[in-house]
Amino acid sequence: MTGDVAVPERSGVAGGLRAYPSFLRLWAGQASGAIGDQVLPVAMSLYVLHHGGGAGAVGEVLAGRAAALVVCLLAGGVIADRMRRTRVLIGADCFRAVVLVAAGLVLPRLALGVLPLVTALVGAGEALSRPASRSLLPALLPDALLERGNALVAAAQRGSAVLGALVGVGAVTLIGVRPALFVTAGVFAVGALMVRGVPDAGPRAAAQRAGVVRDALAGLRAVRRRGWVMAVMGTVCLHLFAGSATALTMLPVVARRDFGGDLAYGLVLAAMGAGALPAIALAGRWRPRARGAVSLLALSGYALVPLSLAGPLPLPGVIGCFAWGGFVVELSFVYWISALQRAFPNEVLGKVFALDQLGAYALLPVGYVLVGPVVAVVGAAGTLIGGAVVVAVSSVVCLAVPGVARFADPAPLGPADADGAPCGPADADPASLRAADVDGAPCGPIGADPAPLGPAGADGAPAGPGSAGPARLVPADPHDAGPASTGPPRSAG
């Protein structure tokens, strides 16, 4: 049985991410799943347009996936904190594979109005996998490598977005939607195989004994204690509602009307994925003190995405704006995910990520459904410009909330709740908190105790000298030679 190795937090880890093959297996599995998540909406959107549907029908198909995320994400977060997260990931991949095979077999007999159900079922599987994968990552890497690890995961997702967009367009054009669905099912099966063997200590017994409703409420309380977290979640929700829903619904329509067809649609989506890659490389290396300010100011530039379609700009201009949109989203995403992984203890981390995604997608289905009626009233250009204004203004307003500028608590939070919510002020840089004991005993910021903390207790409390920072427990990989020695950061490979 795989043991636990205490890996102290430090500024650099010799060997980089290559010293953690368990993380690399998780990364490969999630990269496979990301391809499938991107192929399906592209293929289905084009299928709808080819069979007589318009912007409203496309919006309904996209809304199916978004609605499933809203409904199922919190359940996915609770499950991720109550079961082995690797089992959740394998189950979610297998479920999506079965749904796609079934959909491919009956697709010719399905009415267009039933297609949102297909995207909703696949979205439900995605909702189960997201909290599990993001909350498993901190258990596989030391704190010093969180940004790099999240950046590599984001790179795989964005690279898969480029590939998925092109594959989706190519499949519809060359071989049809049904073969694309079968191939995508195989991709999900590969993802499940890759996750097998990743060590996972599983949830604490206390988490399993807690009631499901009480467990979900514990996550809500943990998030409510931090106003800056709630403010950012609300801002991202507005971005998706007003910016993404509008732009992604209108893009295939504008591409067919003004840019010659489906190829332009695929190129623009691929540009968004490609634009994210340099941002991922930057976020993995650059650690500004005001990461929140950098993130929100960058996100205000996402307004160019819907704005580019309002004219529309010439195709190269639209491609450039979507590439910029991918850049700013991914830059902020890496900082945001790393901040959440530091700010909340493992016991509630799955639920926190579920709530993060739930908040982001809460209004997205509504946005997709409203695009058609709003376009009918104010026109396509007015709808797109309005979405751009909401994105830009909400980003700037969010910066006024204390703690947002640094993605860290501006003041001590006080004693921990009995549910194990974190407590104490976050360090200025990085925003790290020591998790509360399971019995709710209050705790202070990392590094506050100048005396040695002593060995870890049975409840998993961190150990090690206080001056060096508490150790984080990282499951040892059977292929790993042991904890890496302190040294300057090296390439992630």
C-alpha positions as CSV (number, residue, x, y, z in Angstrom):
1,M,0.0,0.0,0.0
2,T,1.3,3.4,-0.9
3,G,2.5,5.4,2.0
4,D,2.5,9.2,2.7
5,V,5.6,11.3,2.5
6,A,5.8,14.7,4.2
7,V,6.9,17.2,1.6
8,P,7.7,20.6,3.0
9,E,6.6,23.7,1.2
10,R,9.5,25.4,-0.5
11,S,10.3,27.7,-3.3
12,G,11.7,25.1,-5.6
13,V,11.7,21.3,-6.0
14,A,14.4,19.5,-7.8
15,G,13.2,17.5,-10.8
16,G,10.1,19.6,-11.3
17,L,6.9,17.8,-12.3
18,R,8.8,14.9,-13.8
19,A,9.5,13.7,-10.3
20,Y,5.8,13.0,-9.7
21,P,4.7,10.4,-12.2
22,S,1.3,9.9,-10.4
23,F,0.5,13.5,-11.2
24,L,1.5,12.9,-14.9
25,R,-0.8,10.0,-15.1
26,L,-3.7,12.1,-13.8
27,W,-2.7,14.8,-16.3
28,A,-2.8,12.4,-19.2
29,G,-6.2,11.0,-18.2
30,Q,-7.7,14.5,-17.9
31,A,-6.2,15.5,-21.3
32,S,-8.0,12.6,-23.0
33,G,-11.3,13.6,-21.4
34,A,-10.8,17.2,-22.4
35,I,-10.7,16.2,-26.1
36,G,-14.1,14.5,-25.8
37,D,-15.6,17.5,-23.9
38,Q,-14.6,19.7,-26.8
39,V,-15.6,17.5,-29.8
40,L,-19.2,17.0,-28.7
41,P,-20.5,20.6,-28.5
42,V,-18.8,21.5,-31.8
43,A,-20.1,18.4,-33.6
44,M,-23.6,18.8,-32.3
45,S,-23.8,22.5,-33.1
46,L,-22.8,21.9,-36.7
47,Y,-25.2,18.9,-36.9
48,V,-28.1,21.2,-35.8
49,L,-27.2,23.9,-38.3
50,H,-26.9,21.3,-41.1
51,H,-30.4,20.0,-40.3
52,G,-32.2,23.3,-40.4
53,G,-31.7,24.7,-36.9
54,G,-30.8,28.3,-36.2
55,A,-29.2,30.2,-33.3
56,G,-31.9,29.3,-30.9
57,A,-31.5,25.5,-31.6
58,V,-27.7,25.8,-31.2
59,G,-28.2,27.6,-27.9
60,E,-30.4,24.9,-26.7
61,V,-27.8,22.2,-27.5
62,L,-25.1,24.1,-25.7
63,A,-27.5,24.9,-22.8
64,G,-28.0,21.1,-22.2
65,R,-24.4,20.7,-21.2
66,A,-24.4,23.9,-19.1
67,A,-27.6,22.9,-17.3
68,A,-26.2,19.5,-16.4
69,L,-23.1,21.2,-14.9
70,V,-25.3,23.5,-12.8
71,V,-27.5,20.6,-11.5
72,C,-24.8,18.0,-10.9
73,L,-21.7,20.0,-9.9
74,L,-22.5,20.2,-6.2
75,A,-23.3,16.5,-6.1
76,G,-20.0,15.9,-7.8
77,G,-18.2,17.9,-5.1
78,V,-19.8,16.0,-2.3
79,I,-19.0,12.7,-3.9
80,A,-15.4,13.8,-4.5
81,D,-15.0,14.4,-0.8
82,R,-16.7,11.1,0.3
83,M,-15.2,8.6,-2.2
84,R,-11.8,7.8,-3.6
85,R,-11.4,10.5,-6.3
86,T,-9.8,8.2,-8.8
87,R,-12.9,6.0,-8.7
88,V,-15.0,9.0,-9.4
89,L,-12.9,9.9,-12.4
90,I,-13.0,6.4,-13.8
91,G,-16.7,6.2,-13.3
92,A,-17.4,9.5,-15.0
93,D,-15.3,8.6,-18.0
94,C,-17.0,5.3,-18.5
95,F,-20.4,6.8,-18.1
96,R,-19.7,9.4,-20.8
97,A,-18.3,6.7,-23.1
98,V,-21.5,4.6,-22.8
99,V,-23.7,7.7,-23.4
100,L,-21.9,8.6,-26.6
101,V,-22.0,5.1,-28.0
102,A,-25.7,4.9,-27.4
103,A,-26.2,8.3,-28.9
104,G,-24.2,7.4,-32.0
105,L,-26.3,4.3,-32.5
106,V,-29.7,6.1,-32.4
107,L,-28.7,9.5,-33.8
108,P,-30.5,9.2,-37.2
109,R,-33.8,8.7,-35.4
110,L,-33.4,11.5,-32.8
111,A,-35.3,14.8,-33.3
112,L,-33.2,18.0,-32.9
113,G,-35.2,18.7,-29.7
114,V,-33.7,15.6,-28.1
115,L,-30.1,16.5,-28.7
116,P,-29.8,18.8,-25.6
117,L,-30.5,15.6,-23.6
118,V,-27.4,14.0,-25.0
119,T,-25.2,17.0,-24.2
120,A,-26.8,17.1,-20.7
121,L,-25.9,13.5,-20.0
122,V,-22.3,14.0,-21.1
123,G,-22.2,17.2,-19.1
124,A,-23.4,15.3,-16.0
125,G,-20.3,13.1,-16.3
126,E,-18.1,16.1,-16.7
127,A,-19.7,17.6,-13.5
128,L,-18.7,14.5,-11.6
129,S,-15.1,14.6,-12.9
130,R,-14.2,18.2,-12.5
131,P,-14.2,18.5,-8.6
132,A,-12.5,15.2,-8.2
133,S,-9.6,15.9,-10.6
134,R,-8.9,19.4,-9.2
135,S,-9.1,18.4,-5.6
136,L,-6.9,15.3,-6.2
137,L,-4.1,17.4,-7.6
138,P,-2.8,19.0,-4.4
139,A,-2.5,15.5,-2.9
140,L,0.0,14.6,-5.7
141,L,2.2,17.7,-5.7
142,P,3.9,19.9,-3.1
143,D,2.7,23.4,-2.6
144,A,5.6,24.9,-4.5
145,L,4.6,23.1,-7.7
146,L,0.8,23.9,-7.7
147,E,1.0,26.7,-10.2
148,R,3.1,24.6,-12.5
149,G,0.9,21.6,-12.1
150,N,-2.3,23.6,-12.7
151,A,-0.6,25.2,-15.7
152,L,0.2,21.9,-17.2
153,V,-3.3,20.6,-16.7
154,A,-4.6,23.8,-18.3
155,A,-2.2,23.4,-21.2
156,A,-3.6,19.9,-21.9
157,Q,-7.1,21.2,-21.7
158,R,-6.5,24.1,-24.1
159,G,-4.4,21.9,-26.4
160,S,-7.3,19.5,-26.4
161,A,-9.7,22.4,-27.1
162,V,-7.7,23.2,-30.3
163,L,-7.7,19.5,-31.3
164,G,-11.3,19.0,-30.3
165,A,-12.6,22.0,-32.3
166,L,-10.7,20.9,-35.4
167,V,-11.7,17.2,-35.0
168,G,-15.3,18.2,-34.5
169,V,-15.5,20.3,-37.6
170,G,-13.5,17.7,-39.6
171,A,-15.7,14.9,-38.5
172,V,-18.9,16.6,-39.5
173,T,-17.4,17.6,-42.8
174,L,-15.7,14.4,-43.8
175,I,-17.2,11.4,-42.0
176,G,-20.3,12.6,-40.2
177,V,-21.3,13.0,-36.5
178,R,-21.9,9.4,-35.7
179,P,-18.3,8.2,-36.2
180,A,-17.1,11.3,-34.2
181,L,-19.3,10.1,-31.3
182,F,-17.8,6.6,-31.4
183,V,-14.3,7.9,-31.5
184,T,-15.0,10.3,-28.7
185,A,-16.3,7.4,-26.6
186,G,-13.0,5.6,-27.1
187,V,-11.1,8.7,-26.0
188,F,-13.0,8.7,-22.7
189,A,-12.2,5.1,-22.2
190,V,-8.5,5.8,-22.7
191,G,-8.8,8.6,-20.0
192,A,-10.3,6.0,-17.5
193,L,-7.4,3.6,-18.1
194,M,-4.8,6.4,-17.6
195,V,-6.2,7.3,-14.1
196,R,-6.0,3.7,-12.9
197,G,-3.0,3.3,-10.6
198,V,-2.9,6.9,-9.4
199,P,-2.6,6.7,-5.6
200,D,-5.5,8.0,-3.7
201,A,-5.7,7.8,0.1
202,G,-9.5,8.3,0.0
203,P,-11.6,10.4,2.4
204,R,-11.3,10.6,6.1
205,A,-13.7,8.5,8.1
206,A,-15.3,11.6,9.5
207,A,-16.2,12.8,6.0
208,Q,-17.9,9.5,5.2
209,R,-19.9,9.4,8.4
210,A,-21.3,13.0,7.9
211,G,-24.7,13.3,6.3
212,V,-24.8,14.3,2.6
213,V,-26.8,17.5,3.3
214,R,-24.5,18.5,6.2
215,D,-21.5,17.7,4.0
216,A,-22.8,20.0,1.3
217,L,-23.6,22.8,3.7
218,A,-20.0,22.6,5.1
219,G,-18.7,23.5,1.7
220,L,-21.2,26.4,1.5
221,R,-20.1,27.7,4.9
222,A,-16.4,27.5,3.9
223,V,-16.9,29.6,0.8
224,R,-19.2,32.1,2.5
225,R,-16.5,32.9,5.0
226,R,-14.4,34.5,2.2
227,G,-16.0,37.4,0.5
228,W,-13.3,37.6,-2.1
229,V,-14.0,34.1,-3.2
230,M,-17.7,34.8,-3.6
231,A,-17.1,38.0,-5.5
232,V,-14.8,36.4,-8.1
233,M,-17.3,33.5,-8.5
234,G,-20.1,36.0,-9.2
235,T,-18.0,37.9,-11.7
236,V,-17.1,34.8,-13.6
237,C,-20.8,33.9,-13.6
238,L,-21.6,37.2,-15.3
239,H,-18.8,36.7,-17.8
240,L,-20.1,33.3,-18.9
241,F,-23.7,34.6,-19.0
242,A,-23.2,37.8,-21.0
243,G,-19.9,37.1,-22.8
244,S,-19.4,33.4,-23.5
245,A,-23.0,32.4,-24.1
246,T,-23.5,35.2,-26.5
247,A,-20.3,34.8,-28.4
248,L,-20.4,31.0,-28.6
249,T,-24.0,30.9,-29.8
250,M,-23.5,33.6,-32.5
251,L,-20.1,32.3,-33.7
252,P,-21.3,29.4,-35.9
253,V,-24.0,31.7,-37.3
254,V,-21.6,34.5,-38.1
255,A,-19.1,32.1,-39.5
256,R,-21.6,30.6,-42.0
257,R,-23.0,34.0,-42.9
258,D,-19.8,36.1,-43.2
259,F,-16.8,33.9,-43.3
260,G,-17.7,31.1,-45.7
261,G,-18.7,28.2,-43.5
262,D,-17.7,25.7,-40.9
263,L,-14.0,25.9,-41.4
264,A,-13.9,29.4,-40.1
265,Y,-15.9,28.3,-37.1
266,G,-13.3,25.6,-36.3
267,L,-10.4,28.0,-36.9
268,V,-11.8,30.6,-34.5
269,L,-12.4,28.1,-31.7
270,A,-9.0,26.6,-32.2
271,A,-7.5,30.1,-32.0
272,M,-9.0,30.5,-28.5
273,G,-7.3,27.3,-27.4
274,A,-4.0,28.2,-29.0
275,G,-4.0,31.7,-27.4
276,A,-4.3,30.1,-24.0
277,L,-1.0,28.2,-24.4
278,P,1.4,31.2,-23.9
279,A,-0.7,32.3,-20.9
280,I,-0.3,28.9,-19.3
281,A,3.5,29.1,-19.7
282,L,3.5,32.5,-18.2
283,A,1.3,31.7,-15.2
284,G,3.4,28.6,-14.5
285,R,6.5,30.8,-14.0
286,W,5.4,34.3,-13.1
287,R,4.0,34.8,-9.6
288,P,3.0,38.4,-9.1
289,R,2.1,39.5,-5.5
290,A,-1.3,40.9,-6.7
291,R,-2.4,37.9,-8.6
292,G,-6.1,38.8,-8.3
293,A,-5.5,42.3,-9.7
294,V,-3.6,40.8,-12.7
295,S,-6.3,38.2,-13.2
296,L,-9.3,40.6,-13.1
297,L,-7.7,43.3,-15.3
298,A,-6.8,40.6,-17.8
299,L,-10.3,39.2,-17.7
300,S,-11.7,42.6,-18.6
301,G,-10.0,42.0,-22.0
302,Y,-12.4,39.1,-22.6
303,A,-14.9,41.7,-23.8
304,L,-13.1,41.7,-27.1
305,V,-14.5,38.2,-27.8
306,P,-18.2,39.1,-28.2
307,L,-17.2,42.6,-29.5
308,S,-15.2,41.1,-32.4
309,L,-18.4,39.5,-33.8
310,A,-20.6,42.6,-33.5
311,G,-19.2,44.2,-36.7
312,P,-18.0,41.7,-37.4
313,L,-14.3,42.2,-37.8
314,P,-12.6,40.5,-40.7
315,L,-11.8,36.9,-40.0
316,P,-8.1,37.4,-39.0
317,G,-9.3,40.1,-36.5
318,V,-11.9,37.7,-35.0
319,I,-9.3,35.0,-34.7
320,G,-6.9,37.4,-33.0
321,C,-9.6,38.5,-30.5
322,F,-10.6,34.9,-29.6
323,A,-6.9,34.1,-29.2
324,W,-6.6,37.0,-26.8
325,G,-9.7,35.8,-25.0
326,G,-8.1,32.4,-24.5
327,F,-5.0,34.0,-23.2
328,V,-6.6,36.1,-20.5
329,V,-9.0,33.4,-19.3
330,E,-6.2,30.9,-18.8
331,L,-3.8,33.3,-17.1
332,S,-6.5,34.1,-14.5
333,F,-7.6,30.5,-14.3
334,V,-4.2,29.1,-13.2
335,Y,-3.9,31.8,-10.4
336,W,-7.4,31.3,-9.3
337,I,-7.3,27.5,-9.0
338,S,-4.0,27.6,-7.2
339,A,-5.4,30.1,-4.7
340,L,-8.4,27.9,-3.9
341,Q,-6.2,24.9,-3.5
342,R,-4.1,26.8,-0.9
343,A,-7.0,28.5,0.9
344,F,-9.2,25.5,1.7
345,P,-8.4,22.2,3.5
346,N,-8.6,18.9,1.7
347,E,-11.8,17.9,3.6
348,V,-13.9,20.6,1.8
349,L,-11.8,21.1,-1.4
350,G,-14.0,19.0,-3.7
351,K,-17.1,20.9,-2.6
352,V,-15.3,24.2,-3.0
353,F,-14.4,23.4,-6.6
354,A,-17.9,22.2,-7.2
355,L,-19.3,25.5,-5.9
356,D,-16.8,27.4,-8.0
357,Q,-18.0,25.7,-11.2
358,L,-21.6,25.8,-10.1
359,G,-21.4,29.5,-9.5
360,A,-19.7,30.0,-12.9
361,Y,-22.3,28.0,-14.8
362,A,-25.4,29.1,-12.8
363,L,-26.6,31.5,-15.4
364,L,-25.0,30.0,-18.5
365,P,-28.0,27.9,-19.6
366,V,-30.2,31.0,-19.2
367,G,-27.7,32.9,-21.3
368,Y,-27.8,30.4,-24.1
369,V,-31.5,30.2,-24.1
370,L,-31.9,34.0,-24.1
371,V,-29.6,34.7,-27.0
372,G,-32.2,33.9,-29.7
373,P,-35.0,36.0,-28.2
374,V,-32.6,39.0,-27.4
375,V,-31.2,38.9,-30.9
376,A,-34.7,39.0,-32.3
377,V,-35.4,42.2,-30.2
378,V,-32.2,44.2,-30.3
379,G,-30.3,42.5,-33.2
380,A,-27.1,40.5,-33.2
381,A,-24.8,43.5,-32.9
382,G,-26.6,45.0,-29.9
383,T,-26.6,41.7,-28.1
384,L,-22.9,41.2,-28.6
385,I,-22.0,44.7,-27.6
386,G,-24.1,44.5,-24.4
387,G,-22.3,41.3,-23.5
388,A,-18.9,42.9,-23.9
389,V,-19.9,45.9,-21.7
390,V,-21.1,43.5,-18.9
391,V,-17.8,41.6,-19.0
392,A,-15.6,44.7,-18.9
393,V,-17.5,46.6,-16.1
394,S,-18.0,43.6,-13.8
395,S,-14.2,42.8,-13.9
396,V,-13.3,46.3,-12.7
397,V,-16.0,46.4,-10.1
398,C,-14.9,43.1,-8.6
399,L,-11.5,44.6,-7.7
400,A,-13.1,46.8,-5.1
401,V,-13.9,43.8,-2.9
402,P,-11.2,43.4,-0.1
403,G,-9.0,40.4,-0.8
404,V,-9.7,40.1,-4.5
405,A,-6.6,42.0,-5.6
406,R,-4.3,39.4,-3.9
407,F,-6.6,36.4,-4.0
408,A,-6.0,36.2,-0.2
409,D,-7.9,36.9,3.0
410,P,-7.5,40.6,4.0
411,A,-8.0,39.9,7.7
412,P,-8.1,37.0,10.2
413,L,-11.2,34.9,9.8
414,G,-11.5,33.8,13.4
415,P,-11.9,30.3,14.9
416,A,-12.7,27.5,12.6
417,D,-16.2,26.1,12.2
418,A,-16.9,22.6,13.5
419,D,-17.1,21.5,9.9
420,G,-13.4,22.0,9.4
421,A,-13.5,25.3,7.5
422,P,-10.1,26.9,7.4
423,C,-9.2,29.7,9.7
424,G,-6.6,32.3,10.4
425,P,-5.2,35.0,8.0
426,A,-3.6,34.0,4.8
427,D,0.0,34.7,4.1
428,A,0.4,37.7,1.8
429,D,2.3,35.6,-0.8
430,P,1.3,32.9,-1.3
431,A,-2.1,32.8,0.2
432,S,-1.7,29.7,2.2
433,L,-3.7,28.6,5.3
434,R,-3.1,25.8,7.7
435,A,-6.2,23.5,7.7
436,A,-8.2,23.4,10.9
437,D,-8.3,20.3,13.1
438,V,-11.3,18.1,12.5
439,D,-12.5,18.9,16.0
440,G,-12.8,22.6,15.0
441,A,-9.8,23.9,17.1
442,P,-8.7,27.2,15.8
443,C,-5.3,27.6,14.1
444,G,-3.1,30.3,12.9
445,P,-1.2,31.3,9.8
446,I,1.6,29.2,8.4
447,G,4.9,30.0,10.0
448,A,3.3,31.6,13.1
449,D,4.6,29.0,15.5
450,P,8.4,29.5,15.9
451,A,8.7,26.1,17.8
452,P,8.7,22.7,16.2
453,L,5.2,21.4,15.7
454,G,6.0,17.8,16.5
455,P,5.1,14.7,14.6
456,A,1.8,14.4,12.8
457,G,-1.1,13.2,14.8
458,A,-3.6,10.5,13.8
459,D,-5.9,13.1,12.3
460,G,-3.3,14.0,9.7
461,A,-2.3,17.3,11.1
462,P,0.9,18.6,9.4
463,A,4.2,18.0,11.0
464,G,7.7,19.7,10.8
465,P,9.3,22.7,12.2
466,G,7.1,25.8,12.2
467,S,9.8,28.1,10.9
468,A,10.0,26.1,7.7
469,G,6.3,25.9,7.2
470,P,4.1,22.9,7.9
471,A,4.6,19.9,5.7
472,R,1.9,18.9,3.2
473,L,1.2,15.1,2.9
474,V,1.7,14.0,-0.6
475,P,1.1,10.3,-1.5
476,A,4.4,8.7,-2.4
477,D,4.6,7.3,-5.9
478,P,5.9,3.7,-6.0
479,H,8.3,4.8,-8.8
480,D,9.5,7.8,-6.9
481,A,12.9,7.7,-5.2
482,G,11.5,9.8,-2.3
483,P,11.0,13.5,-1.6
484,A,13.0,15.7,-3.9
485,S,15.7,17.9,-2.4
486,T,15.4,21.6,-2.1
487,G,16.8,23.4,-5.1
488,P,16.1,25.9,-7.9
489,P,13.0,25.2,-10.0
490,R,13.7,23.3,-13.2
491,S,11.7,22.8,-16.4
492,A,8.5,20.9,-16.0
493,G,9.4,18.9,-19.1
